[in-house]
Amino acid sequence: MTVPSQPQALLHQQGPRGGRTSGFWVASREAFWIALETLRTHKLRSFLTLLGVVIATTTLIVVMSIINGMNLYIADHIANLGANVFILSQFSFTTSGDDWLKARHRNKPIRIEDFEYLRDAIKGYKNIGAEADYGGSDVRYKAHILHEVEVSGETSNMIDIGQAKVETGRYLNDTDYAHESLVCFIGQDLVTEFFPSLDPIGKEINVGGIPFRVIGVAARIGTTFGQSQDKFVQIPLTTFRKVFLARPNLQVDMQAWDAQQMMVLEDSVRALMRARHHVPYRETDDFGINAADTIMSIWHQLTATIFAVTIGIVAVFMVVGGIVIMNIMLASVTERTHEIGIRKSLGARRRDIMMQFVIEASVMALAGGAAGVLISFLVSKIVNIVFTSSVPLSAVLVGLFVSTAVGLFFGIYPARKAANLEPIEALRTEA
């Protein structure tokens, strides 16, 4: 579409009798194209004018994209405890600082007796299991050795509760649990290291100096913050207690049938554990009940702080960008004083003049916002290669809205100044 020149734009405002025939939308369209023509004609000035808005919009969208990507990542890799699953452990995931020091002295370890008590006392749950970690251990197969392998003792139904899924072979069963069998379920890192071209099922590996027969291999889980989640050996909890730790500190996983029952089960576990540990009514729990929303609430508290700082930075850049736009628009009013006088002498009203300059300021800011959106997409793609980032539609809409609002706000003063010019005084100004 050809951008009309300013004289043509003036004629479009007038009908055959000098009345207004074009209306609001025609006037808005003319102001829009004049603003674009100004941006195109003065490229360097436009770039410097919109730099603050571009930086602010880019920063806002990139930060929102990283936070959104991290929200998805945390929910999928860390807070994914399983469907309708919560965990009973010695400490709450939200415990930190002074509360952590107090909890270390106050909270009691979760023992096998606690697990068995809850398993028998609570009715109607879908699954309840327990696990105990031994920490990093060396695992050997013939001449090969893998360091810092996570060794854990599990009940036989943990495969139905946790993240691990069977790829080949089978998981630990009730017979293995009852007979304290020296069998193990391994992750993909051990297969890659020990059995790159062999079937691992039936092979014997050495865990902490004790031979275990491989009965199953887990499907690959992946990494979390660069740390592999496939470097593990799982053995029956009874075997774990026999060969590693007789009274380990357990983590009890309970699975409900649905989200509504999950709240009921949490209350039941809390009441039973408080009674079992003889916790007074006014005292806080001496154990932790943790669900996915517990982890996500911690994360949201952190991101809220990050986002608040980002808003402050964005606000500074937006204000700077808005002031620059206002100065440019004031200069434009001075340059076009004669034109404004002609328009007013031909019947243009104050609101027509004001609308033209407000629209021009908004279009300039919107152009800066659009440039910021394009740059933010590029930055987010680069960030996603090494970290995680996902651009939400809401971030784009917020970026464009805020940039346009800045143009509207800072364009009002120049527009009012243009609208208040007296026609005779304006016509005396040299064109």
TAWO-V30191 format. One record per run of one state. SS is the DSSP state (2 for helix, 1 for strand, 0 for the rest). FROM is the first residue (numbers start at 1). LEN is the number of residues. If there is no record, write none. Layout:
# TAWO-V30191
SS;FROM;LEN / SS;FROM;LEN
This chain:
# TAWO-V30191
0;1;5 / 2;6;7 / 0;13;10 / 2;23;19 / 0;42;1 / 2;43;36 / 0;79;6 / 1;85;5 / 0;90;7 / 2;97;10 / 0;107;5 / 2;112;10 / 0;122;5 / 1;127;15 / 0;142;2 / 1;144;11 / 0;155;3 / 2;158;3 / 0;161;5 / 1;166;4 / 0;170;4 / 2;174;5 / 0;179;4 / 1;183;4 / 0;187;1 / 2;188;7 / 0;195;9 / 1;204;4 / 0;208;2 / 1;210;9 / 0;219;4 / 1;223;2 / 0;225;2 / 1;227;2 / 0;229;3 / 1;232;5 / 2;237;7 / 0;244;7 / 1;251;5 / 0;256;3 / 2;259;18 / 0;277;11 / 1;288;4 / 2;292;44 / 0;336;1 / 2;337;9 / 0;346;4 / 2;350;37 / 0;387;6 / 2;393;27 / 0;420;3 / 2;423;6 / 0;429;3
